[in-house]
Amino acid sequence: EGNTISGDGCAANCTLENIRQCFAPVDVMLVIDRSGSMDTVENGSTRLANAKSAAKSFIDLLNSTNDQMGLASFATTAALDHALSFDYTGVKNAVNGLSILLPPPQRTNIGEGIKKAQDEIETNGRANVSHIMILLSDGAPNEWGEPPASCTSVPTEPTNCSIYALSQATRAKDNGTDIFTIGLGDETNFTHDVMVGIADGVSQHY
């Protein structure tokens, strides 16, 4: 870390100290997929249930006096489910309220989910604070825009839907938002490439 001072998280002998290391406030938007495929059961739970559990665990790691949280979700269309807020109970309730609308099977409009989240960051995000977006999805985009237009259900090469999602991610990153992506379930090579492209590189895709 560049110094030999103890008490700042890294001791003089380069060992990790058990203290809170990061105090800088952040504004974080979670973006969660609620398309039909998120109803797939893996290890006893649906992908959506797993995403919701992970989201709530992540919220518990933040500092409710410093860090704002918000929630957007998407299927065929996207929604702002909770504005950026210090009301973590409200955000968790919004996460709990996410569901898959069946029938008809809901599709995957990742680009609109990113757009909703970035719009909220630009509207209610604080100046001089790091802006973070965390996207959880199990597939490549097969819808784009609002009103939505369709692409092939399981894309294996670029489509208007993936191009739109990547363009919305580029817009967010160009405006200072750091994007992390989390793939739920098995990824195809194309899905992996899209999720890496949405994130700030392979090191921010999981």
Disulfide bonds with the S-S distance in Angstrom:
Cys151-Cys161 2.07
